[in-house]
Amino acid sequence: MSAEYGGRTGLQGKLTQWLRAGRRPKETAGDGGREALLLAAAGAGLPLAPAAHPAGYRCSCERVGCPTPARHPVSFAWQTQSTTDRAQIERWARHQPQANFITATGMVHDVLDVPLDAGRSALERLLAADVEVGPVAESDDGRMLFFTLTRGTPEDEDEWWPCELDCHPETMDEHPGLRWHCRGSYVLVPPARLPGEHQTVHWVRGPEHPLPDPLSLLETLTEACARYAGEEADQAGAAWPLRH
């Protein structure tokens, strides 16, 4: 279903080559393979809901100037609609064969969303340090998604940990460096197609990997984003958008 970069074989040179080359594990082709990947994600506890899909270089929603073509849910009720129910996901997949799917964050899992180059660098460091890394996906629009346990939803809202990195769909443009998708947000779940030729969202490490604590990855990811921002003049200072 997916392949893992590197593992714990000590072949770090091979790991580096794979990451720099941007290679991806092969994903099963065809509708059956798509459905199997979606069911695997749901089986790992990721709640899913149908999303828009590409219609040529446009979005299937037909909204003029859609700001997130093929990247948004079909229904405004996506938070309550999201489910891990196998039968429901099978129905959606068969009745909407072109649909992408989103996974709602903040219920079971969060997603740390970083620029692709920074993510590849961080993943290499994390695996070399023997840190437990969970599912990881790459998006061909230049992002890498690290799936983690959620911070939770405490009964006392005063205990909610406010974070400048929290990213909701309407605030994504404000977080060009590290985005933290938690309660009220979502990301595309592989396999997904983006507008453009051969543009996809695909697994680097599949959902069979247990979700880690986000804090075990955060320092490495923020450091990688800071280096990435320093190397990209037009993104300087964007890695951790704290306000003072």
Phi and psi in degrees as a GROMACS rama.xvg file:
@    title "Ramachandran Plot"
@    xaxis  label "Phi"
@    yaxis  label "Psi"
@TYPE xy
-153.978  166.299  SER-2
-122.772  151.776  ALA-3
-104.366  134.586  GLU-4
-73.0046  126.588  TYR-5
80.1472  -65.7132  GLY-6
68.6445  -147.169  GLY-7
-121.898  40  ARG-8
-88.1738  -10.3543  THR-9
83.9538  1.94122  GLY-10
-86.5393  64.5322  LEU-11
-67.3294  -28.2429  GLN-12
-63.2836  -41.8967  GLY-13
-65.1824  -39.9158  LYS-14
-57.8712  -46.9232  LEU-15
-61.2794  -42.1468  THR-16
-62.0027  -42.4219  GLN-17
-63.4211  -45.3215  TRP-18
-65.1215  -43.8284  LEU-19
-70.0985  -30.8919  ARG-20
-78.7198  -13.7267  ALA-21
71.3657  25.3781  GLY-22
-73.7633  156.361  ARG-23
-130.413  153.452  ARG-24
-67.1212  152.551  PRO-25
-72.3793  134.347  LYS-26
-109.584  144.448  GLU-27
-60.0057  131.351  THR-28
-85.2117  163.389  ALA-29
90.0128  166.302  GLY-30
-62.0533  -37.9626  ASP-31
-63.2201  -40.0956  GLY-32
-66.7421  -39.7559  GLY-33
-60.1514  -48.3978  ARG-34
-63.3751  -40.0419  GLU-35
-62.3073  -40.8262  ALA-36
-65.8541  -40.4476  LEU-37
-64.7917  -42.627  LEU-38
-66.4623  -34.0326  LEU-39
-64.4409  -41.26  ALA-40
-63.8364  -45.0612  ALA-41
-63.9228  -38.9194  ALA-42
-63.725  -24.9643  GLY-43
-84.3127  1.538  ALA-44
97.5805  8.25179  GLY-45
-87.0124  113.415  LEU-46
-72.1711  131.793  PRO-47
-116.206  154.598  LEU-48
-150.379  150.388  ALA-49
-64.4163  148.108  PRO-50
-131.221  168.691  ALA-51
-64.7658  166.787  ALA-52
-139.209  165.606  HIS-53
-68.4407  142.619  PRO-54
-125.302  86.9036  ALA-55
70.5092  -125  GLY-56
-99.4644  11.83  TYR-57
-114.956  -175.759  ARG-58
-101.898  144.963  CYS-59
-66.123  -15.6422  SER-60
-71.9741  -15.1261  CYS-61
64.3137  13.2322  GLU-62
-72.6697  128.904  ARG-63
-66.3181  124.162  VAL-64
70.1817  31.2896  GLY-65
-48.6845  122.878  CYS-66
-74.0342  -20.8163  PRO-67
-133.504  65.9264  THR-68
-58.4636  128.086  PRO-69
65.1452  16.5437  ALA-70
-122.233  7.74515  ARG-71
-124.622  156.817  HIS-72
-64.4496  158.043  PRO-73
-77.076  -40.0259  VAL-74
-103.76  143.268  SER-75
-67.9904  -16.8007  PHE-76
-94.5237  29.1131  ALA-77
-59.137  -30.993  TRP-78
-67.7407  -41.3266  GLN-79
-82.8874  -24.0664  THR-80
-76.2479  -28.9238  GLN-81
-58.034  135.879  SER-82
-152.429  160.323  THR-83
-108.593  8.37956  THR-84
-66.6132  120.084  ASP-85
-60.0288  -46.0114  ARG-86
-63.1568  -41.0636  ALA-87
-66.5741  -41.2987  GLN-88
-66.4885  -38.323  ILE-89
-61.7821  -41.3174  GLU-90
-63.501  -47.2411  ARG-91
-58.5972  -47.88  TRP-92
-61.8051  -36.1054  ALA-93
-82.3939  -34.1718  ARG-94
-85.3585  -19.5545  HIS-95
-127.734  68.681  GLN-96
-64.5461  -18.5472  PRO-97
-98.1728  -8.23294  GLN-98
-65.9924  140.28  ALA-99
-78.9958  172.025  ASN-100
-132.002  142.698  PHE-101
-104.674  158.804  ILE-102
-118.211  128.067  THR-103
-77.7941  125.55  ALA-104
-91.2342  165.297  THR-105
86.9835  -2.00559  GLY-106
-96.6275  -59.9307  MET-107
-113.628  -35.9964  VAL-108
-135.559  158.461  HIS-109
-113.439  170.801  ASP-110
-134.877  127.291  VAL-111
-96.1298  117.498  LEU-112
-115.437  115.688  ASP-113
-130.995  161.36  VAL-114
-57.0162  145.9  PRO-115
-57.8729  -47.1958  LEU-116
-62.6889  -41.4432  ASP-117
-65.0377  -40.4449  ALA-118
-64.6489  -42.2266  GLY-119
-63.6861  -41.286  ARG-120
-62.7111  -44.688  SER-121
-65.5707  -41.68  ALA-122
-61.5757  -41.928  LEU-123
-60.5599  -44.643  GLU-124
-65.7568  -42.2244  ARG-125
-64.2563  -44.4172  LEU-126
-68.3087  -37.7657  LEU-127
-65.008  -31.4152  ALA-128
-87.0173  4.25855  ALA-129
63.8129  30.9361  ASP-130
-81.8884  137.965  VAL-131
-68.5979  118.811  GLU-132
-115.913  133.705  VAL-133
-87.3573  -152.467  GLY-134
-61.8709  142.256  PRO-135
-137.027  134.215  VAL-136
-123.991  152.622  ALA-137
-113.84  141.554  GLU-138
-115.176  132.282  SER-139
-71.8395  1.86601  ASP-140
-91.3934  12.2033  ASP-141
99.0037  26.6032  GLY-142
-127.604  154.092  ARG-143
-124.441  136.038  MET-144
-114.993  120.669  LEU-145
-104.441  115.943  PHE-146
-88.0673  129.188  PHE-147
-134.676  172.091  THR-148
-62.0954  153.152  LEU-149
-79.985  158.349  THR-150
-73.6901  -10.7413  ARG-151
92.2068  174.262  GLY-152
-129.176  86.0779  THR-153
-61.1076  149.351  PRO-154
-62.1468  -37.887  GLU-155
-89.6285  108.778  ASP-156
-60.203  -24.3499  GLU-157
-66.4372  -17.8158  ASP-158
-88.0654  -5.84667  GLU-159
-62.6463  132.123  TRP-160
-84.3162  100.879  TRP-161
-70.6666  140.906  PRO-162
-144.498  131.309  CYS-163
-64.9091  -15.2029  GLU-164
-86.2399  -11.3867  LEU-165
-54.2916  131.64  ASP-166
-124.797  124.655  CYS-167
-110.891  160.587  HIS-168
-51.9205  -36.317  PRO-169
-81.3895  -6.08083  GLU-170
-116.042  11.8413  THR-171
-62.5319  -34.9442  MET-172
-66.1464  -19.0491  ASP-173
-82.6325  -5.8795  GLU-174
-126.488  69.2569  HIS-175
-70.4269  -18.362  PRO-176
-91.3384  -109.823  GLY-177
-90.5734  127.004  LEU-178
-111.624  135.097  ARG-179
-112.082  104.82  TRP-180
-85.4813  114.369  HIS-181
-128.962  -137.537  CYS-182
-60.2333  130.853  ARG-183
88.2159  6.06683  GLY-184
-122.715  -179.319  SER-185
-160.132  163.602  TYR-186
-139.108  159.635  VAL-187
-67.285  141.851  LEU-188
-108.31  137.45  VAL-189
-64.8086  151.758  PRO-190
-84.322  135.103  PRO-191
-137.08  150.917  ALA-192
-111.407  141.519  ARG-193
-111.715  158.572  LEU-194
-59.3768  141.717  PRO-195
110.903  163.03  GLY-196
-75.219  122.003  GLU-197
59.804  31.4694  HIS-198
-95.2738  122.888  GLN-199
-139.176  170.549  THR-200
-115.073  125.155  VAL-201
-140.947  155.141  HIS-202
-75.4972  137.821  TRP-203
-97.4874  -43.1367  VAL-204
-128.616  125.433  ARG-205
-77.0862  175.836  GLY-206
-72.8904  -0.302156  PRO-207
-72.2489  -13.8687  GLU-208
-81.7587  131.494  HIS-209
-60.2653  145.956  PRO-210
-72.0111  129.057  LEU-211
-90.2924  168.802  PRO-212
-67.0067  129.52  ASP-213
-60.2263  -31.4858  PRO-214
-67.798  -21.1222  LEU-215
-72.8239  -16.9371  SER-216
-106.672  -20.4455  LEU-217
-61.2675  -45.0527  LEU-218
-62.3238  -45.1798  GLU-219
-64.3881  -39.825  THR-220
-67.5983  -42.4521  LEU-221
-67.3733  -36.9088  THR-222
-64.6953  -41.653  GLU-223
-65.1536  -39.1613  ALA-224
-65.7714  -37.6723  CYS-225
-64.4091  -41.6597  ALA-226
-65.5603  -41.8809  ARG-227
-61.3358  -43.6418  TYR-228
-65.2177  -36.1846  ALA-229
-66.6844  -30.8638  GLY-230
-82.5668  -20.9924  GLU-231
-108.727  102.307  GLU-232
-57.0981  -35.8258  ALA-233
-77.7937  -2.91825  ASP-234
-120.311  14.5424  GLN-235
-57.1719  133.305  ALA-236
81.0258  4.21974  GLY-237
-96.2077  -2.88998  ALA-238
-66.9027  -38.042  ALA-239
-136.725  91.099  TRP-240
-77.0828  68.2201  PRO-241
-79.7937  144.185  LEU-242
-103.401  142.142  ARG-243
